[in-house]
Amino acid sequence: MKKILIIEDEMRIAELERDYLEVNGHSSDIATTGEEGLKLAKENNYDLIILDLMLPGVDGFDICRQLRDRLDIPILMVTARKEDIDTIRGFDRGADDYIQKPFNPSELVARVKAHLTRYERLVGKNRQPNEIRIKGLHIDLESRRLYVNEEEKELRAKEFDLLVLFASNPDRVFTKEELFERIWGIDSFGDITTVTVHIRKIREKVEEVSSNPKYIQTIWGVGYRFKK
């Protein structure tokens, strides 16, 4: 199942797009302003974005440029305008396709499918991501940096490795023993209580209230789970 972000201020159109996408096996979120769309795009991992040109406040051209600066996923721009200059501007801002209103929803779904297929073919289905974005967390895997609500937080090597393991496997429960073997190695010397210490330190840096964590949760009697 692919996850798609719809940025469209006309809720009737947005809901129609969402319904057709869901019937064809995709999940979707709706944002009715460009600002909301940018926020959702930062907090979630989407496979494709459908972007309306005529948005209240910041227009679709600027939103497209800001999205393209952050993401390399397909962006489909939707508009009621018919001027060629708008199409050129859209492509210049980084749009991958341009669909004029009114459109047949089946055509939209077909284009979405075509772009998703083309994108997977270009990047490879098994490509390893270079970042993880979940809610307010941004984990840059290449530079090994962590940002919490856009503020950089310093993690030690094992703390970073633990967080990446959790964030890469949301909702999976890990025992302390399993975490110790995965991060420190099965032949490592040490005490598995170090896992508890490292998780406490991670919570101090990523949680708003470390005693009431929303990311790394304790499953009493079992271990820990990362809540997406």
GULUM-765791 format. One record per residue (C-alpha): x negated, y negated, z negated. Coordinates in Angstrom, 3 decimals. Example, Ala and Ser with C-alpha at 12.3 -4.5 7.8 and 13.67 -1.06 7.14 Angstrom:
<recs>
{X = -12.300 | Y = 4.500 | Z = -7.800} $
{X = -13.670 | Y = 1.060 | Z = -7.140} $
</recs>
This chain:
<recs>
{X = 0.000 | Y = 0.000 | Z = 0.000} $
{X = -1.363 | Y = -3.397 | Z = 1.019} $
{X = -0.773 | Y = -6.510 | Z = -1.062} $
{X = 0.255 | Y = -9.666 | Z = 0.785} $
{X = 0.621 | Y = -13.262 | Z = -0.386} $
{X = 3.421 | Y = -15.317 | Z = 1.200} $
{X = 3.013 | Y = -19.099 | Z = 0.870} $
{X = 6.331 | Y = -20.540 | Z = 2.043} $
{X = 8.469 | Y = -23.323 | Z = 0.534} $
{X = 11.741 | Y = -22.110 | Z = 2.104} $
{X = 12.717 | Y = -19.323 | Z = -0.262} $
{X = 15.210 | Y = -17.831 | Z = 2.204} $
{X = 12.445 | Y = -17.292 | Z = 4.766} $
{X = 9.955 | Y = -16.119 | Z = 2.145} $
{X = 12.377 | Y = -13.528 | Z = 0.787} $
{X = 13.175 | Y = -12.314 | Z = 4.322} $
{X = 9.458 | Y = -11.867 | Z = 5.011} $
{X = 8.995 | Y = -10.085 | Z = 1.696} $
{X = 11.928 | Y = -7.728 | Z = 2.327} $
{X = 10.665 | Y = -6.701 | Z = 5.762} $
{X = 7.133 | Y = -6.212 | Z = 4.435} $
{X = 8.336 | Y = -4.083 | Z = 1.534} $
{X = 10.463 | Y = -1.918 | Z = 3.824} $
{X = 7.271 | Y = -1.253 | Z = 5.771} $
{X = 5.344 | Y = -0.202 | Z = 2.671} $
{X = 3.662 | Y = -3.427 | Z = 1.573} $
{X = 3.949 | Y = -5.294 | Z = -1.725} $
{X = 4.029 | Y = -9.083 | Z = -1.734} $
{X = 3.991 | Y = -12.167 | Z = -3.935} $
{X = 5.639 | Y = -15.478 | Z = -3.065} $
{X = 4.274 | Y = -18.975 | Z = -3.703} $
{X = 6.429 | Y = -21.981 | Z = -2.791} $
{X = 3.640 | Y = -24.591 | Z = -2.871} $
{X = 0.081 | Y = -24.662 | Z = -1.623} $
{X = -1.242 | Y = -25.229 | Z = -5.133} $
{X = 0.577 | Y = -22.167 | Z = -6.429} $
{X = -0.669 | Y = -20.168 | Z = -3.463} $
{X = -4.284 | Y = -21.144 | Z = -4.135} $
{X = -3.885 | Y = -20.174 | Z = -7.788} $
{X = -2.470 | Y = -16.741 | Z = -6.933} $
{X = -5.157 | Y = -16.187 | Z = -4.310} $
{X = -7.842 | Y = -16.877 | Z = -6.922} $
{X = -6.312 | Y = -14.539 | Z = -9.491} $
{X = -5.429 | Y = -11.547 | Z = -7.301} $
{X = -6.941 | Y = -9.372 | Z = -4.620} $
{X = -4.751 | Y = -9.740 | Z = -1.518} $
{X = -5.225 | Y = -7.961 | Z = 1.791} $
{X = -3.561 | Y = -10.655 | Z = 3.931} $
{X = -1.961 | Y = -14.092 | Z = 3.539} $
{X = 1.065 | Y = -15.487 | Z = 5.401} $
{X = 0.841 | Y = -19.278 | Z = 5.225} $
{X = 3.495 | Y = -21.821 | Z = 6.223} $
{X = 2.138 | Y = -25.005 | Z = 7.779} $
{X = 4.747 | Y = -27.453 | Z = 6.454} $
{X = 4.333 | Y = -27.289 | Z = 2.693} $
{X = 5.204 | Y = -29.929 | Z = 0.097} $
{X = 2.181 | Y = -31.852 | Z = -1.150} $
{X = -0.988 | Y = -30.421 | Z = 0.371} $
{X = -0.274 | Y = -29.220 | Z = 3.917} $
{X = -0.993 | Y = -25.786 | Z = 5.297} $
{X = -4.072 | Y = -26.911 | Z = 7.232} $
{X = -5.888 | Y = -27.946 | Z = 4.063} $
{X = -4.664 | Y = -24.883 | Z = 2.170} $
{X = -5.940 | Y = -22.677 | Z = 5.010} $
{X = -9.357 | Y = -24.319 | Z = 4.863} $
{X = -9.586 | Y = -23.838 | Z = 1.090} $
{X = -8.468 | Y = -20.226 | Z = 1.356} $
{X = -10.987 | Y = -19.511 | Z = 4.094} $
{X = -13.784 | Y = -20.981 | Z = 1.982} $
{X = -13.038 | Y = -18.316 | Z = -0.644} $
{X = -11.692 | Y = -15.330 | Z = 1.292} $
{X = -12.464 | Y = -13.363 | Z = 4.428} $
{X = -9.088 | Y = -11.610 | Z = 4.685} $
{X = -6.625 | Y = -12.247 | Z = 7.567} $
{X = -4.574 | Y = -15.460 | Z = 7.359} $
{X = -1.415 | Y = -15.734 | Z = 9.485} $
{X = -0.113 | Y = -19.273 | Z = 9.845} $
{X = 3.640 | Y = -19.812 | Z = 10.363} $
{X = 5.126 | Y = -23.092 | Z = 11.639} $
{X = 8.102 | Y = -24.678 | Z = 13.337} $
{X = 5.810 | Y = -27.009 | Z = 15.276} $
{X = 5.169 | Y = -26.237 | Z = 18.944} $
{X = 2.361 | Y = -28.647 | Z = 19.764} $
{X = -0.803 | Y = -26.994 | Z = 21.068} $
{X = -2.930 | Y = -29.301 | Z = 18.930} $
{X = -1.455 | Y = -27.739 | Z = 15.793} $
{X = -2.394 | Y = -24.274 | Z = 16.982} $
{X = -5.939 | Y = -25.462 | Z = 17.668} $
{X = -6.166 | Y = -27.125 | Z = 14.263} $
{X = -4.888 | Y = -23.962 | Z = 12.585} $
{X = -7.527 | Y = -21.781 | Z = 14.223} $
{X = -10.151 | Y = -24.396 | Z = 13.482} $
{X = -9.272 | Y = -24.220 | Z = 9.766} $
{X = -9.757 | Y = -20.451 | Z = 9.797} $
{X = -6.349 | Y = -18.972 | Z = 10.643} $
{X = -6.420 | Y = -15.597 | Z = 12.402} $
{X = -3.007 | Y = -15.867 | Z = 14.041} $
{X = -0.228 | Y = -18.398 | Z = 14.660} $
{X = 3.491 | Y = -17.553 | Z = 14.628} $
{X = 6.201 | Y = -20.039 | Z = 15.603} $
{X = 9.570 | Y = -20.323 | Z = 13.870} $
{X = 12.122 | Y = -18.985 | Z = 14.438} $
{X = 10.491 | Y = -15.579 | Z = 14.735} $
{X = 11.647 | Y = -12.002 | Z = 14.764} $
{X = 10.734 | Y = -10.467 | Z = 11.365} $
{X = 9.823 | Y = -7.234 | Z = 13.129} $
{X = 7.258 | Y = -9.153 | Z = 15.197} $
{X = 5.800 | Y = -10.617 | Z = 12.008} $
{X = 5.472 | Y = -7.144 | Z = 10.493} $
{X = 3.852 | Y = -5.862 | Z = 13.694} $
{X = 1.292 | Y = -8.661 | Z = 13.638} $
{X = 0.599 | Y = -8.072 | Z = 9.958} $
{X = -0.007 | Y = -4.397 | Z = 10.658} $
{X = -2.269 | Y = -5.186 | Z = 13.624} $
{X = -4.417 | Y = -7.609 | Z = 11.621} $
{X = -4.702 | Y = -5.254 | Z = 8.651} $
{X = -5.769 | Y = -2.435 | Z = 10.960} $
{X = -8.279 | Y = -4.638 | Z = 12.779} $
{X = -9.688 | Y = -5.951 | Z = 9.508} $
{X = -10.157 | Y = -2.454 | Z = 8.087} $
{X = -11.881 | Y = -1.375 | Z = 11.274} $
{X = -14.252 | Y = -4.341 | Z = 11.165} $
{X = -15.261 | Y = -4.142 | Z = 7.515} $
{X = -14.937 | Y = -0.390 | Z = 7.025} $
{X = -12.419 | Y = 1.297 | Z = 4.753} $
{X = -15.079 | Y = 2.248 | Z = 2.257} $
{X = -16.783 | Y = -1.111 | Z = 2.040} $
{X = -17.755 | Y = -1.931 | Z = -1.502} $
{X = -16.345 | Y = -5.281 | Z = -2.658} $
{X = -18.819 | Y = -7.944 | Z = -3.694} $
{X = -16.471 | Y = -9.410 | Z = -6.263} $
{X = -13.576 | Y = -8.536 | Z = -8.521} $
{X = -10.828 | Y = -11.048 | Z = -9.328} $
{X = -8.257 | Y = -10.203 | Z = -11.967} $
{X = -6.133 | Y = -12.901 | Z = -13.580} $
{X = -8.623 | Y = -15.488 | Z = -14.856} $
{X = -11.672 | Y = -13.260 | Z = -14.427} $
{X = -14.050 | Y = -13.561 | Z = -11.474} $
{X = -16.827 | Y = -10.977 | Z = -11.479} $
{X = -19.496 | Y = -11.599 | Z = -8.828} $
{X = -21.115 | Y = -8.202 | Z = -8.281} $
{X = -23.975 | Y = -9.435 | Z = -6.119} $
{X = -25.234 | Y = -12.162 | Z = -8.446} $
{X = -24.039 | Y = -10.303 | Z = -11.584} $
{X = -22.233 | Y = -13.377 | Z = -12.846} $
{X = -18.965 | Y = -13.627 | Z = -14.746} $
{X = -16.553 | Y = -16.560 | Z = -14.627} $
{X = -13.617 | Y = -16.876 | Z = -17.008} $
{X = -11.108 | Y = -19.468 | Z = -15.779} $
{X = -13.893 | Y = -20.826 | Z = -13.508} $
{X = -16.287 | Y = -21.218 | Z = -16.481} $
{X = -19.422 | Y = -19.090 | Z = -16.304} $
{X = -20.029 | Y = -16.726 | Z = -19.216} $
{X = -23.350 | Y = -15.029 | Z = -19.870} $
{X = -23.317 | Y = -11.261 | Z = -20.301} $
{X = -26.179 | Y = -8.933 | Z = -21.108} $
{X = -26.887 | Y = -6.156 | Z = -18.607} $
{X = -24.944 | Y = -3.394 | Z = -20.364} $
{X = -22.071 | Y = -5.735 | Z = -21.171} $
{X = -21.767 | Y = -6.628 | Z = -17.495} $
{X = -21.931 | Y = -2.970 | Z = -16.437} $
{X = -19.217 | Y = -2.053 | Z = -18.936} $
{X = -16.934 | Y = -4.852 | Z = -17.753} $
{X = -17.401 | Y = -3.859 | Z = -14.103} $
{X = -16.580 | Y = -0.223 | Z = -14.947} $
{X = -13.389 | Y = -1.289 | Z = -16.720} $
{X = -12.299 | Y = -3.809 | Z = -14.072} $
{X = -12.954 | Y = -1.295 | Z = -11.277} $
{X = -10.676 | Y = 1.230 | Z = -12.978} $
{X = -7.701 | Y = -0.716 | Z = -14.351} $
{X = -5.251 | Y = 1.157 | Z = -16.589} $
{X = -7.580 | Y = 4.134 | Z = -16.901} $
{X = -8.370 | Y = 5.178 | Z = -20.472} $
{X = -12.046 | Y = 5.831 | Z = -21.245} $
{X = -13.315 | Y = 7.560 | Z = -24.376} $
{X = -16.355 | Y = 6.147 | Z = -26.168} $
{X = -18.302 | Y = 9.245 | Z = -25.192} $
{X = -17.424 | Y = 8.809 | Z = -21.524} $
{X = -18.358 | Y = 5.123 | Z = -21.560} $
{X = -21.681 | Y = 5.915 | Z = -23.221} $
{X = -22.504 | Y = 8.577 | Z = -20.622} $
{X = -21.440 | Y = 6.374 | Z = -17.686} $
{X = -23.341 | Y = 3.241 | Z = -18.772} $
{X = -26.256 | Y = 4.464 | Z = -20.870} $
{X = -26.683 | Y = 7.895 | Z = -19.277} $
{X = -26.018 | Y = 11.346 | Z = -20.638} $
{X = -29.657 | Y = 11.810 | Z = -21.665} $
{X = -30.006 | Y = 8.433 | Z = -23.355} $
{X = -30.999 | Y = 8.155 | Z = -26.975} $
{X = -28.682 | Y = 6.175 | Z = -29.172} $
{X = -25.388 | Y = 6.123 | Z = -31.011} $
{X = -22.033 | Y = 5.837 | Z = -29.250} $
{X = -21.111 | Y = 3.132 | Z = -31.772} $
{X = -23.114 | Y = 0.836 | Z = -29.490} $
{X = -20.110 | Y = 1.052 | Z = -27.138} $
{X = -17.906 | Y = -0.549 | Z = -29.791} $
{X = -20.465 | Y = -3.290 | Z = -30.393} $
{X = -20.775 | Y = -4.101 | Z = -26.692} $
{X = -16.992 | Y = -4.187 | Z = -26.195} $
{X = -16.646 | Y = -6.563 | Z = -29.119} $
{X = -19.212 | Y = -8.886 | Z = -27.535} $
{X = -17.449 | Y = -8.735 | Z = -24.171} $
{X = -14.134 | Y = -9.596 | Z = -25.808} $
{X = -15.686 | Y = -12.633 | Z = -27.484} $
{X = -16.568 | Y = -13.961 | Z = -24.039} $
{X = -13.541 | Y = -13.027 | Z = -21.917} $
{X = -10.588 | Y = -13.052 | Z = -24.308} $
{X = -8.733 | Y = -16.128 | Z = -25.508} $
{X = -8.237 | Y = -14.364 | Z = -28.839} $
{X = -10.726 | Y = -11.539 | Z = -29.240} $
{X = -8.695 | Y = -9.955 | Z = -32.044} $
{X = -5.683 | Y = -9.752 | Z = -29.698} $
{X = -7.244 | Y = -8.748 | Z = -26.354} $
{X = -5.275 | Y = -8.890 | Z = -23.114} $
{X = -8.000 | Y = -7.329 | Z = -20.952} $
{X = -9.874 | Y = -4.585 | Z = -22.826} $
{X = -7.344 | Y = -2.880 | Z = -25.065} $
{X = -7.993 | Y = -0.299 | Z = -27.753} $
{X = -6.073 | Y = 2.938 | Z = -27.412} $
{X = -6.198 | Y = 4.198 | Z = -30.975} $
{X = -7.541 | Y = 7.680 | Z = -31.375} $
{X = -8.572 | Y = 7.856 | Z = -27.705} $
{X = -10.709 | Y = 4.971 | Z = -26.468} $
{X = -10.286 | Y = 1.829 | Z = -24.368} $
{X = -8.308 | Y = 0.671 | Z = -21.354} $
{X = -8.598 | Y = -2.363 | Z = -19.086} $
{X = -5.204 | Y = -3.984 | Z = -18.522} $
{X = -4.859 | Y = -5.564 | Z = -15.074} $
</recs>
